[in-house]
Amino acid sequence: MIEIYLFVNPIGKKCLSIEQRIIDLINKYDMKIQLRLIPIMNLKTVSEFMQRIGASEKDIELRTELSQEIHSAALDVKAAHLQGKKRGRDFLVELQKTVGVEKQPYSKKLAIQLFTKIGGDIEMFLEDRHSAFVHEAFLTDQQIAHEMEITSHPSAVIYNYADDCDAGIRIEGCDTIHHILDTYNTKESLIAFLESQSKNTARQSTDDNHLSLI
């Protein structure tokens, strides 16, 4: 089995494109892949997001606003996941499409509208959204990202449990992830790539600065 930790911006369109490609890959080849979508937020990810939308990193007011929006959206996603992985994933995709692609402003009201759209239980969602459990789950996600040395999104950490090596492969950046999915675009070639990389335990990084073992 393959397990993928995908660290994402819950309101970012670049992360959406990666998620859709991985989901399509899983469905196309009926691969035993456990996909864990993890919304993260830190100073660097907020700075990168500001660069992508053409904003000045010195705009403290905007930085604070974006940080609050990403944090709030991440809590929305964690609450949605409590109603099942598929519902959580569907909600994340809708949120990224609406805010990241269609440029609608994020708000808690919008989150409720989108969760209603995907058929979620709103009463349960709102209760979970304000629970200590969801806030603790968010902090746990940030700790996982820290331990895996994730500093940007999208980033992926892939474990291939089919071999005897327990090393994970860390892939950082949208372009690098797309390149790997383009290059190893069959079930056989992707598995062969993961096996070749995970066995390379003698060094902690490959020739690509955005591809490393953890």
Protein Blocks (a to p, Z undefined) as FASTA:
>chain_A
ZZddddddfkbfklmmmmmmmmmmmmmnopacdddddddddfklmmmmmmmnopafklmm
lmmmmmmmmmmmmmmmmmmmmnojklmmmmmmmmmmmmmmnopacdfklmmmmmmmnopa
fklmmmmmmpmklmmmmmmmmmmmmmnopabdcddddddfkbmbfbdcddehjklmmmmm
mmmmcfklmmmmmmmmmmmmmbcbdfblkbccZZ
